[in-house]
Amino acid sequence: MDTDPQQDRLRALFSELRQKDEQRAPRFQNDWDAAMSRRQEPGAIAWGRLAAAIVLLSLGVTVAATLHSRLHHPEIARHTPARIPADTPQSRPAAWAMADSITEWQSPTAFLLAAPTDTEWAGDAGDEAGDDAAPPRSDARHL
C-alpha cells in the first residue's frame, strides 16, 4: 500500500480534529441525569393513567348502552320526521323568495360550454321553424 504524504497529513489533521471534538462534547450521562431529575414521580403517572382509563371506560359504556338501546328498543330509535307546514306565500319568509330566485338562476354564458354537437340547431333535424331557444348558428362567411 502506497502512502501519500498529503494523505497522511490529512489523516493526522482529521484525527486531531476528532479528538478536539470529543473533548468539547458534553457527556451523555450528564444529559441523562438531568432528564431523570425532571421525571415525575411514579405515583403521579399512575393517577394520570387511572384517570384516562376511567374516562375511556365511561365513554365505552355510554356508546355500548346507546347501541344496545337502539338495537333492542326500536321505538326509542325511530326517527319521526318533522312536519313541514303547507307552503303558502303568507307563511314563507321574504328571504325564501330570494332563495328561490338563486336556485333558478342560470349563467348567461352557459351556452359557451356546450359543444356544437351537443345541441340540435335549427335546420339540423329537418325542422324548418327551428328552435327559438337555440342561438343562431354562426357562419364562417359572416365572420
Backbone hydrogen bonds, N-H to C=O, Kabsch-Sander energy under -0.5 kcal/mol:
donor,donor_aa,acceptor,acceptor_aa,energy
4,D,2,D,-0.6
8,D,4,D,-2.5
9,R,5,P,-2.0
10,L,6,Q,-2.2
11,R,7,Q,-2.6
12,A,8,D,-2.1
13,L,9,R,-2.3
14,F,10,L,-2.6
15,S,11,R,-2.2
16,E,12,A,-2.2
17,L,13,L,-2.3
18,R,14,F,-2.4
19,Q,15,S,-2.0
20,K,16,E,-2.0
21,D,17,L,-2.3
22,E,18,R,-2.3
23,Q,19,Q,-1.7
24,R,20,K,-1.9
25,A,21,D,-1.9
31,D,27,R,-1.0
32,W,28,F,-2.6
33,D,29,Q,-2.6
34,A,30,N,-2.0
35,A,31,D,-2.2
36,M,32,W,-2.3
37,S,33,D,-1.7
38,R,34,A,-1.1
39,R,36,M,-0.6
45,I,41,E,-1.5
46,A,42,P,-1.9
47,W,43,G,-2.0
48,G,44,A,-1.8
49,R,45,I,-2.3
50,L,46,A,-2.2
51,A,47,W,-2.4
52,A,48,G,-2.2
53,A,49,R,-2.3
54,I,50,L,-2.2
55,V,51,A,-2.1
56,L,52,A,-2.3
57,L,53,A,-2.4
58,S,54,I,-2.5
59,L,55,V,-2.1
60,G,56,L,-2.3
61,V,57,L,-2.4
62,T,58,S,-2.1
63,V,59,L,-2.3
64,A,60,G,-2.5
65,A,61,V,-2.6
66,T,62,T,-2.2
67,L,63,V,-2.5
68,H,64,A,-2.5
69,S,65,A,-2.4
70,R,66,T,-2.0
71,L,67,L,-2.1
72,H,68,H,-2.5
73,H,69,S,-1.4
76,I,73,H,-1.5
77,A,73,H,-1.2
78,R,74,P,-1.5
80,T,78,R,-0.7
88,T,86,A,-1.2
91,S,88,T,-0.6
92,R,88,T,-1.2
96,W,93,P,-1.2
97,A,93,P,-0.6
97,A,94,A,-0.9
98,M,94,A,-0.9
99,A,95,A,-1.8
100,D,96,W,-2.6
101,S,97,A,-1.9
102,I,98,M,-2.1
103,T,99,A,-2.1
104,E,100,D,-1.2
105,W,102,I,-0.8
110,A,107,S,-1.3
112,L,109,T,-1.5
113,L,110,A,-1.4
114,A,110,A,-0.5
114,A,111,F,-0.6
118,D,115,A,-2.0
119,T,115,A,-0.6
121,W,119,T,-0.6
123,G,127,D,-1.0
124,D,121,W,-2.2
125,A,121,W,-0.5
126,G,123,G,-0.6
128,E,126,G,-0.9
132,D,130,G,-0.6
134,A,131,D,-0.7
142,H,139,D,-1.4
143,L,140,A,-1.0
